[in-house]
Amino acid sequence: MFDWSDIRTFLAVLRDGSAASAARRLGTNQTTVSRRLARLEDALGLKLFDPGPRGARPTEAARRLLPEAEAMEAAALSLSSRADGMSRRLTGTIRLTANPNAMRYAGGIIRNFQRAHPGAEFRIDTETRTLSLEDGEADIALRPGVRLSGDTLIARKLLDHPWGFYASDGYLAQHGTPRSFTDLADHDLVCCTGNAAQVEPIPTAQARLPRHDHRIHIESLNGVIGLLRAGEGVGFLPRAEGDIEPGLSFCFSEPDLVQGLWLVTSPEGHADPLIRAFMRFCADAIPDLLASVPPEWRV
């Protein structure tokens, strides 16, 4: 028989690609990860990983066992959350403020949390204005960016999401597809300004744009999308937005053009068992959530 901790280790190595990365995710050391994998392989009578140039390479047996291992993980998370809810009787309303793009990730998490905690309700605000957690305007926030404002906030990073440059199919057919920042010198550009443009990676990307006069500035990402669809030029968007927008095509990106997604609360919020349970649930659910989105949306 095998332990759940061994299955959890197997999934971490499979997702992260190496024992070292899995150890960091699990908060343990590489020796412990290797020992748990060896114990699981002995229990199953199967070889699960082969050494590769970039870490652990899953065998065919490992890939075929993945659905059952993920089902065990889902059951374990559900059991843990339900037991936690029963012991604490977690009920109440969570006032969540979120960037609209972040809700593409959060929808499934909220639904699953409510299944584990039927007494939990959500009120979600997606206003462009940033609500203050420290002043009690919201309990918890899903916020994009590299740096977070607020001296006392408690934050947990959930993921990094890539951005890239897009243009309409009609524009690209007429002007060609840029594949680098240098290429953008020959293209019209649609640039985001205002408060939206202060959040990374927009400042980093726009600082690399070549200098020329063929630019349109607009103060929202929705405005950028509208102008791109109208064929006004090339613009910078999150992949979760640009990839699904009808009539737009991806042009290029660079590895550092990513946007962190953070789960944030105040010390007062973190003292609430319901909010603390939701933050923990989100962190545990992120690996499964990422497995369900297109590979281009992950880094």
C-alpha positions in Angstrom: 0.0 0.0 0.0 1.1 3.6 -0.5 0.7 6.8 1.5 -1.2 9.9 0.2 2.0 11.9 0.9 3.8 9.8 -1.8 1.0 10.5 -4.3 1.2 14.2 -3.5 4.9 14.1 -4.1 4.4 12.2 -7.4 2.0 14.9 -8.6 4.4 17.7 -7.5 7.3 16.2 -9.5 5.2 15.6 -12.5 3.9 19.2 -12.5 7.2 20.9 -11.7 9.5 18.7 -13.7 12.1 18.1 -11.0 12.6 16.8 -7.5 14.2 20.1 -6.5 11.2 22.2 -7.7 8.8 19.8 -6.1 10.6 20.0 -2.8 10.2 23.8 -2.9 6.5 23.5 -3.6 6.0 20.9 -0.8 8.2 22.8 1.7 10.6 19.9 2.2 14.0 18.8 0.8 15.0 17.0 -2.4 16.2 13.9 -0.4 12.7 13.5 1.1 11.1 13.9 -2.3 13.4 11.2 -3.9 12.7 8.8 -1.0 8.9 9.2 -1.3 9.1 8.6 -5.0 11.2 5.5 -4.5 8.8 4.2 -1.9 5.9 4.8 -4.3 7.6 3.0 -7.2 8.3 0.0 -5.0 4.7 -0.1 -3.8 3.3 0.1 -7.4 6.0 -2.0 -9.0 6.4 0.7 -11.7 9.1 3.1 -12.8 7.6 6.6 -12.7 10.4 8.9 -13.8 13.6 8.8 -15.8 16.4 11.3 -15.5 16.3 14.0 -18.2 18.4 16.9 -19.3 16.0 19.3 -17.5 15.0 17.2 -14.5 12.6 14.2 -14.1 11.0 12.9 -17.2 7.7 11.1 -16.6 7.4 7.5 -17.9 4.4 6.3 -19.9 3.3 4.6 -16.6 3.3 7.9 -14.8 1.3 9.6 -17.5 -1.3 6.8 -17.4 -1.6 7.0 -13.6 -2.1 10.8 -13.6 -5.9 10.8 -13.8 -6.3 8.5 -10.8 -3.6 10.4 -8.8 -5.4 13.7 -9.5 -8.7 12.1 -8.5 -7.1 11.1 -5.2 -5.8 14.7 -4.8 -9.2 16.2 -5.4 -10.8 13.8 -2.9 -8.1 14.6 -0.3 -8.6 18.3 -0.8 -12.4 18.0 -0.6 -12.1 15.8 2.6 -9.7 18.3 4.2 -11.9 21.3 3.3 -15.1 19.6 4.4 -13.6 18.5 7.7 -12.2 22.0 8.3 -15.6 23.5 7.6 -17.4 21.0 9.9 -14.9 21.6 12.7 -15.0 25.4 12.4 -18.6 25.7 11.1 -17.3 28.2 8.4 -20.2 30.4 7.3 -20.5 33.9 6.2 -20.0 36.3 3.3 -16.6 37.0 1.6 -16.5 40.3 -0.1 -14.1 39.7 -3.0 -12.7 42.4 -5.2 -11.0 41.2 -8.4 -9.6 42.3 -11.7 -12.1 41.1 -14.4 -9.3 39.1 -16.1 -8.5 37.4 -12.8 -12.1 36.0 -12.7 -11.2 33.7 -15.6 -9.1 31.8 -13.0 -11.3 32.3 -9.9 -14.7 31.0 -11.1 -14.0 27.3 -10.6 -12.2 27.9 -7.3 -15.2 29.8 -5.8 -17.6 27.1 -6.9 -15.5 24.3 -5.4 -15.0 26.2 -2.2 -18.7 26.6 -1.8 -19.2 22.9 -2.3 -16.8 22.3 0.6 -18.3 25.1 2.7 -22.1 25.4 1.8 -22.4 28.2 4.3 -20.0 30.5 2.5 -21.3 33.2 0.2 -19.4 35.6 -2.1 -20.1 39.2 -3.1 -17.7 40.0 -6.0 -16.8 43.5 -7.1 -14.9 44.0 -10.4 -14.8 47.8 -10.5 -11.7 49.3 -12.0 -11.1 51.3 -8.8 -8.9 49.5 -6.4 -10.9 48.9 -3.2 -9.0 49.3 0.1 -8.6 46.1 2.2 -7.0 48.1 5.0 -10.0 50.4 5.2 -12.5 47.5 5.1 -13.9 48.1 1.7 -13.4 44.4 0.8 -12.3 41.3 2.7 -10.0 39.7 0.1 -8.7 40.7 -3.3 -7.4 39.0 -6.4 -4.8 41.5 -7.6 -2.4 41.5 -10.5 1.0 43.0 -10.4 4.6 42.6 -9.3 4.5 44.9 -6.2 1.6 45.4 -3.9 0.7 48.6 -2.1 -0.2 48.6 1.6 2.1 48.3 4.6 0.2 45.6 6.5 -1.3 43.5 3.8 -1.0 39.7 3.8 -0.5 38.3 0.3 -0.1 34.9 -1.3 1.1 34.7 -4.9 -1.0 32.3 -6.9 0.6 32.3 -10.3 2.3 34.3 -13.1 0.4 34.9 -16.2 2.1 35.8 -19.6 1.2 38.8 -21.8 1.9 39.3 -25.4 1.4 41.5 -28.4 -1.7 41.2 -30.6 -3.3 42.6 -33.7 -6.3 42.0 -35.9 -6.1 39.4 -38.6 -6.9 42.1 -41.2 -4.1 44.4 -39.9 -1.6 41.6 -40.0 -2.6 40.5 -43.5 -1.9 44.1 -44.7 1.2 45.0 -42.6 2.8 41.6 -41.7 3.3 40.1 -38.3 5.9 41.6 -35.9 8.0 39.0 -34.1 10.1 41.3 -31.9 10.2 44.8 -30.3 12.5 45.8 -33.2 9.8 44.9 -35.7 7.3 47.1 -34.0 9.1 50.2 -35.4 7.3 49.4 -38.6 3.8 49.2 -37.1 1.1 51.4 -35.6 0.9 50.9 -31.8 -2.1 51.0 -29.5 -0.8 51.8 -25.9 -2.6 51.7 -22.6 -2.4 54.7 -20.4 -3.8 55.9 -17.1 -4.1 53.8 -13.9 -4.2 50.5 -15.9 -0.8 51.2 -17.4 0.9 51.4 -14.0 0.5 47.7 -13.3 3.3 45.4 -14.5 4.1 44.1 -17.1 2.6 47.0 -19.0 5.3 49.6 -18.0 8.1 47.2 -18.8 6.7 46.3 -22.2 5.9 49.9 -23.2 9.3 51.1 -22.1 10.8 48.8 -24.7 8.7 50.1 -27.6 10.6 51.8 -30.4 10.2 55.5 -30.6 8.0 56.7 -33.3 4.8 58.8 -33.7 2.4 56.2 -34.8 0.8 55.6 -31.5 -2.8 55.7 -30.1 -3.2 56.0 -26.3 -6.2 54.9 -24.5 -6.9 54.5 -20.8 -8.3 50.9 -20.5 -7.5 47.4 -21.7 -11.0 47.1 -23.1 -10.3 50.2 -25.1 -7.1 48.6 -26.4 -9.0 45.5 -27.4 -11.6 47.6 -29.3 -9.0 49.5 -31.2 -7.1 46.3 -32.1 -10.2 44.6 -33.4 -10.8 47.7 -35.5 -7.4 47.2 -37.1 -5.7 50.3 -35.6 -2.4 48.6 -34.8 -0.6 46.3 -32.5 -1.2 46.2 -28.7 -0.2 44.5 -25.5 -2.7 42.2 -23.7 -2.8 39.3 -21.2 -2.9 36.0 -23.0 -6.1 35.0 -21.2 -7.7 38.0 -23.0 -6.0 38.1 -26.3 -6.1 34.4 -27.1 -9.9 34.2 -26.9 -10.7 37.6 -28.4 -12.4 37.0 -31.8 -10.4 38.4 -34.7 -7.1 38.9 -32.8 -3.9 37.0 -33.4 -0.9 36.5 -31.2 2.3 38.1 -32.5 5.1 37.6 -29.9 6.1 38.0 -26.3 9.2 37.7 -24.1 9.8 35.5 -21.1 9.8 38.3 -18.5 6.5 39.8 -19.7 4.4 38.2 -17.0 1.9 39.4 -14.5 1.7 38.0 -11.0 -1.8 37.2 -9.6 -2.0 37.6 -5.8 -4.5 36.7 -3.2 -4.5 39.5 -0.6 -6.2 40.3 2.6 -5.7 42.6 5.7 -4.6 41.3 9.1 -8.2 41.7 10.3 -9.4 39.6 7.3 -6.7 37.0 7.9 -8.0 36.6 11.5 -11.3 35.4 10.1 -11.3 31.6 9.8 -13.5 31.7 6.7 -11.2 34.1 4.8 -8.1 32.2 6.0 -9.6 28.9 4.8 -10.4 30.5 1.4 -6.8 31.7 0.9 -5.5 28.2 1.8 -8.0 26.6 -0.5 -7.0 28.8 -3.4 -3.3 28.0 -3.0 -4.0 24.2 -2.9 -6.3 24.4 -5.9 -4.0 26.4 -8.2 -2.0 23.3 -9.6 -5.3 21.7 -10.7 -6.6 24.9 -12.1 -3.4 25.5 -14.2 -3.6 22.0 -15.5 -7.0 22.9 -17.1 -5.9 26.1 -18.9 -4.0 26.3 -22.2 -0.3 25.8 -21.9 0.3 29.3 -23.4 -1.4 30.8 -20.3 1.1 29.2 -17.9 4.7 30.1 -17.0 
